[in-house]
Amino acid sequence: MTEQEIYASLSSKFGDQVVEFIEEETLNPTVVVEASAIADICNYIKDTETLQFDSLMNLAGHDPDGESDLNVIYHLHSTELDHYITLKTFTPRDDGSVASVANIYRTADWHEREAYDLFGIKFSGHPDLKRILMEDDWEGFPLKKDYVPAEFYRGMRIEKVK
Amino acid sequence: MGALNHKFNENILITSLDKLMNWSRSGSEWYFQFGLACCAIEMMSAAAARHDLERFGAMPRSSPRQADVMIVAGTVTLKMATRVKRLYEQMAEPKYVISMGSCANSGGPYWQHGYHVLKGVDQIVPVDVYIPGCPPRPEALIEGLLHLQKKMREEPILAKKED
């Protein structure tokens, strides 16, 4: 199935919750969807016979400019039918949340923890949402573009170049 | 050393024992086997057949209790820094630290934007030898170990240290 057909299938099934389809030369063809619908959409594209997206290759957080919404990007592949699609969803910078897909794709478990660790994106329904790379007592989410590094961490100086 | 404590009161004996013990110590720089980044690959290469650190009596040990030298080979993240410090504290005296490569020396490429990197391992443990390079070749590591041997041979180990 082409990406265009996958988009058509999703948009006829989920209506308004599928926001738009982005097709550019430099990007993978991407379907933008609402954060609240992502779990339902993943369930649907995994189980539908014509789609069979059984592999979540990657899940990443993304902060486009330090002001607008944070993104979560899902790269999916069907090992049965050998087609690809990229899903993208968005959530407010501070107290938004995205439905977890960890129960649908086991891959998502640690990837969602990473996105939480570095961007502070909360995934509702995740079985064990805690930091994965940084220490548990770390303050802030370091890959957000408005992150300001602390001066000290446990008494160790984090020097800044002026 | 415990058996020799307080047995020899004559200075001249202590001086020559220093030499004897330093000679044997410097010939068995057992280093602590752990690597933090790409420098560890060079350390492994130095230990393997072509460069053969064992020629100098340096062999890797997997426990801090048995190690004399800690080679900090790689990027010390703030998370790892707490562990590095604890491992250093678990080593038995006399103990030495070699800071291998730019990251351990000063933060290296993470100097400016490394929110997660300690800018120099000498902030948490005392360093005896710094080896520049990114990463240093095995020859450089060997030279560092030889410099440390020199330092060991000149140290009065039985005389009381002034803290």
Interface residues (C-beta under 8 A of the other chain):
Chain A: L133 M134 E135 P142 Y147 P149 Y153 R154 M156 R157 I158 E159 V161
Chain B: L78 K79 A81 T82 G107 W111 Q112 Y115 H116 L118 K119 Q123 I124
